[in-house]
Amino acid sequence: METETMKRPPMIVVQLVHILGPLKGQIQEFADPVITIGRYPSSHLRFPADLAIISRNHAEIIREGNQFRLVDHSSNGTFVNGKRIKETLLKSGDVITFAEEGGPKVSFLTQFKEGPAEAESMPSKPPHGEEPVDRFRMEGRPRPASPVRERPVEVPIQSAKVPLSIQYGPTLRSFKDLPVNIGKSPKCHLRLEHPGILEYHAQIFFSQNQYWIKDLTGKGSLKVNRQPINLQSPLKLHDDISLGPQGPVFRFIGEGRLVEVSESPVEPPSIPKPPKRERTKSEDREVKIPGERPSFLKKIFS
């Protein structure tokens, strides 16, 4: 059998071109949902530890659908095209300066790249000069239609001023702007200290007049009504959302409200009791009542 490759939809790659600073001349590419910037060793864009004007956790670039949001966490500031920002959407070609004027400077670019090709099985070609055998024509059956491959379409994520409230344990958190990131990282809007929750775990956003949830784990950890979601899923009334095998589990009760629920434990199968054995007449005769002396007749017939 021969194979023919099919190209997958392109993916968006962020390019940071260093035009000033210790990394001048370098071009870094990222395809991560969150790009962290600072002096922390774990930062995606890591500046030298002795560059004191850069904070350890200086800024981050968060992907929201086909858009990228730059969020500043530093003390010396982050500038886009010369203007200091706290949070802004980036456009390809923007120039980002970290810390004061004269600090490291990069050019933000986005590039569409083709995803890895996947092999699709195709019929083997017959030897040269021979016609391929049409099995369906030989058997007098109609040829079935080729199945259409459905590819998931990613819903664009945009900022929206809609209410969202999440009840988790004894706390109730309310938000007025979406999207909202959920995870263990202190940078998330809703931080959950729970086993199995990753740094960036899920995202709630509003699009097409309804609420959606997005899986940020890349591991298919999120389930809606016990079914794994394919990257994104719309939320319907009374949907149960499990963030992982160990929970927590939330229920969507409409109007942007999520409440924590506990999954009903699976009851162990009941063990049937053995049937009660009926006593025979002879056994009944042998029953002795405490304190009762056997009669003279019982002694004779025993």
C-alpha positions, 0 to 999 in steps of 0.5 A: 500500500502506498500513502499520500500525505495530507497537510493539516491546518497551519499553526501560529508561531510567535517570533521574537526578534531581539533588536536591542539587549543581551540577546541582540540578533537572536530570533526565538520562536514559540508555539506555547499558549503562554510565553513567560518572560523574565529572569526566572530559569523556567522563563520561556524568554530568559534574560541573564540573572544579573540584568537587574532592570528585568524582573524575575517574572517580568511579563507574559504573552497569552494566546487567546484564539488567534490573538496574543495578549501582553500582560506586564507583571514588572516593577520597571514596566513594559512598553509597546511602541514606546507606550507603557502598558499594563495589558494590551493586545499585540499586533504583528510588527509591534516593538516591545521594550522591557523595563526602562528606555534602553532596556532589551527590545524585541519585535513581535511577529506572528507566522503561520506554519504548516502543521505536520503532515499526516499519512492517508492510506491510498490504494496501491497502484497497479503494475504499469499497463494494467487497469486497477480492479474495481471490486464494486463494479465486479460485484455489481454494487454501488461505490460508497461515498468517501467519508468526509473528515471533520476537523475541529474548528477553533472558536476565536477567543475575544475579550467580552464584558460578561459576568462569570461567578465560580463557587469553589468550596466556601469561596465565591469568585466573580468576574466581569471580563472574560476570558478567565484562566484557571490553574495553579499558577498565581498568574491565573485569574482563578487559582486552584490548589488541587491535586492534578491541576496544572499551572494553566489548566482551563479557560472560560470565555464567551463567544457566539452568544454562549459560554465556552471552556477550553482545555489548556493542558494539552492532555485531554484532561477536561471532560464535559458530562464525562466525555473528553472535550476536543480543545473547546466545548460550549457550556449548556445548562446543567453540564458537569465539567470535570477538570481532571480524574481527581476533580474538581467537578463544576456544574454550569447552572446558566447565566455564567454561574459555575458551582462545585459539585461532588461526584456521587460515589459508586456504591459497592455491589451488594452481597446477597445474604445466604437463604435462611435454612428452615429447621427440621422437626427433629431439630425443633424437638432438640431445642432446650429452654434454659432453666427447664428440666426434661420431663420423664417422657422426654427421657424415655423417648430420647 
